[in-house]
Amino acid sequence: MIRQNRASPGTVETKVPRADASSDTGGEKTSTAGEDTIAPGTSPAAKTGAIVKTNFGEIEIVFFGKDAPKTVENFQRLAESGFYTGMRFHRVIKDFMIQGGDPLSKDDALKQSWGTGGPGYAFADEINFHKVIRGALAMANAGPDTNGSQFFIVTAEAAPWLDGLHTVFGKVVRGMDVVEEIERVEIGERDIPKNAVVIEKVVLR
């Protein structure tokens, strides 16, 4: 996942050039990382996109369902279950990306661990031809095949050093102005916004 160092978003504070849930885009530490298992359940009705409702406004995305089916299904299941409700965009790096999807971000007492949380399972990458460019929606990770729930939206024109390392599974089609507003918030230690940027709900459509 986009690691918590400007190189890649990850879920486990890792090296600089990645997008993991704990590095450039932070990555999530999960004991099941490497296991190609998706949370059990019935696939949600086919939806082509979603609206991420935040306290800053709405961000509408469309999915690349044919190019990253497992990743899209995972995001849909989590969204449909309300998993993302109340989480924060816990990592914001100007001119790079905004990252969310860590369940630990619901609890201020766990702030030192933000960027390392996940759904309790991990699944394989679905690297495709989509590039990590402005408006792209991609999975944060802690290395190959460690996808969980953390994701990031790219604000840079392009981040070619992340191509082939993160699964791009959608793009923003409306609300990039909201993403830009979030990108401009004042940040503190570990790129955490000083004022909460909250995901109020993710609505599939």
C-alpha positions in Angstrom: 0.0 0.0 0.0 1.1 3.5 -0.4 3.8 3.5 2.2 4.0 6.3 4.6 6.9 7.9 2.9 6.2 9.9 0.0 7.1 7.2 -2.5 4.2 4.9 -2.1 1.0 4.5 -0.1 1.1 1.6 2.2 -0.4 0.1 5.2 2.7 -0.4 7.2 5.2 2.5 7.5 7.6 1.4 5.0 9.9 2.9 2.4 9.5 6.2 0.8 8.8 5.5 -2.9 5.5 3.6 -2.6 1.9 4.0 -2.0 1.2 1.8 0.9 -1.1 2.1 3.9 1.7 3.2 6.0 4.3 4.7 3.7 3.7 7.1 0.9 0.1 6.3 0.9 0.3 4.1 3.9 -0.2 0.4 4.1 -2.0 -2.0 6.4 -0.3 -4.5 8.6 -2.4 -7.7 8.5 -1.4 -11.1 9.9 -3.0 -12.6 6.9 -1.1 -10.6 4.4 -0.2 -12.9 1.5 -3.3 -15.0 1.8 -5.5 -14.6 -1.2 -8.7 -14.6 0.8 -11.6 -12.2 0.5 -14.1 -11.6 3.3 -16.9 -14.1 3.0 -20.3 -13.0 1.8 -22.5 -12.5 -1.2 -21.2 -10.2 -3.9 -23.1 -6.9 -3.9 -25.4 -6.2 -6.8 -23.4 -5.0 -9.8 -22.6 -1.4 -9.3 -20.4 0.7 -11.6 -19.4 3.3 -9.1 -19.8 5.0 -5.7 -20.1 8.3 -4.0 -17.8 8.9 -1.1 -19.6 11.3 1.2 -17.2 13.3 3.4 -17.5 16.3 5.7 -15.9 18.3 2.9 -18.3 17.2 0.2 -18.9 14.3 -2.2 -16.4 12.4 -4.3 -17.9 10.3 -7.1 -15.9 7.5 -8.5 -16.4 4.9 -11.2 -14.9 1.4 -10.9 -12.7 -0.5 -13.3 -14.6 -3.7 -12.7 -13.3 -5.5 -15.7 -9.7 -4.7 -15.0 -9.7 -5.2 -11.2 -12.8 -7.3 -10.4 -11.6 -8.8 -7.1 -10.5 -5.4 -5.8 -13.8 -3.7 -6.9 -15.8 -6.5 -5.3 -13.8 -6.1 -2.0 -14.4 -2.3 -1.9 -18.1 -2.8 -2.7 -18.6 -5.4 0.1 -16.8 -3.2 2.6 -18.8 -0.1 1.5 -22.1 -2.0 1.5 -21.5 -3.3 5.1 -20.8 0.3 6.3 -17.1 -0.6 7.0 -15.9 2.8 5.8 -18.4 4.9 7.7 -16.7 7.2 10.3 -13.2 6.5 9.1 -10.9 9.4 8.2 -8.6 10.3 5.4 -5.7 9.7 7.8 -2.9 10.7 5.5 -2.7 13.7 3.2 0.3 14.7 1.2 0.0 17.8 -1.0 0.7 17.3 -4.7 0.6 13.5 -4.2 -2.4 11.9 -2.7 -5.0 11.5 0.1 -5.4 8.1 1.8 -8.1 6.5 3.8 -9.7 3.2 4.7 -8.0 2.4 8.0 -10.5 1.3 10.6 -8.1 2.4 13.4 -8.7 6.0 12.3 -12.1 5.9 14.0 -10.3 6.0 17.3 -8.2 9.0 18.3 -6.6 6.9 21.1 -5.0 4.7 18.3 -3.6 7.6 16.3 0.0 6.3 16.6 -1.2 3.2 14.8 -3.2 4.9 12.0 -2.1 3.6 8.7 -1.6 0.0 9.9 -5.1 -1.2 10.1 -7.2 -3.3 7.8 -10.2 -5.6 7.5 -8.4 -8.7 8.9 -7.5 -10.4 5.6 -5.4 -9.7 2.6 -5.7 -10.4 -1.1 -3.7 -10.4 -4.3 -2.8 -7.5 -6.5 -4.6 -7.0 -9.8 -2.1 -4.9 -11.6 -3.5 -3.6 -14.9 -2.8 -1.1 -17.6 -4.3 1.8 -15.6 -1.7 4.3 -14.5 -1.3 6.0 -11.1 -2.3 9.5 -12.4 -4.4 12.4 -11.2 -7.9 11.2 -10.0 -6.9 7.5 -9.9 -8.3 5.4 -7.1 -5.8 2.7 -6.0 -5.2 0.3 -3.2 -2.6 1.1 -0.6 -0.5 -1.8 0.5 2.5 -3.1 2.4 4.1 -4.9 -0.5 2.9 -7.4 -3.1 -0.5 -9.1 -2.4 -1.2 -7.3 0.8 -4.4 -5.4 -0.2 -7.0 -4.9 2.4 -9.2 -1.9 2.9 -6.9 1.2 2.6 -7.0 3.1 -0.6 -5.8 6.4 -2.0 -6.8 9.1 -4.5 -4.0 10.6 -6.5 -3.7 14.4 -6.7 -0.3 14.5 -8.5 -0.5 14.7 -12.3 1.2 11.3 -12.3 3.2 9.1 -10.0 5.0 6.7 -12.4 7.2 5.3 -9.6 4.0 3.6 -8.3 2.9 2.1 -11.6 2.9 -1.7 -11.3 3.0 -1.6 -7.5 -0.6 -0.6 -6.7 -3.9 -1.8 -8.1 -5.7 1.0 -9.7 -9.4 0.1 -9.6 -11.3 3.3 -10.3 -11.2 7.0 -10.9 -12.8 10.2 -9.7 -15.4 11.5 -12.2 -16.9 14.3 -9.9 -15.7 16.0 -6.8 -12.0 16.4 -7.7 -12.5 19.9 -6.2 -13.4 18.2 -2.9 -10.2 16.1 -3.1 -8.2 19.2 -3.7 -9.8 20.9 -0.8 -8.9 18.0 1.4 -5.4 18.1 0.0 -5.0 21.7 1.2 -5.8 21.0 4.9 -3.2 21.7 7.5 -1.3 18.5 8.4 0.6 17.5 11.5 2.9 14.6 12.4 2.9 11.7 10.0 0.9 13.6 7.4 -2.3 13.4 9.6 -4.7 16.3 9.0 -5.0 18.5 12.1 -8.8 18.8 11.5 -10.6 15.6 10.8 -11.5 14.6 7.3 -14.3 12.1 7.8 -15.8 9.6 5.5 -19.5 9.9 6.4 -20.7 7.2 4.1 -19.8 5.3 0.9 -22.9 4.9 -1.3 -22.7 2.4 -4.2 -24.4 3.2 -7.4 
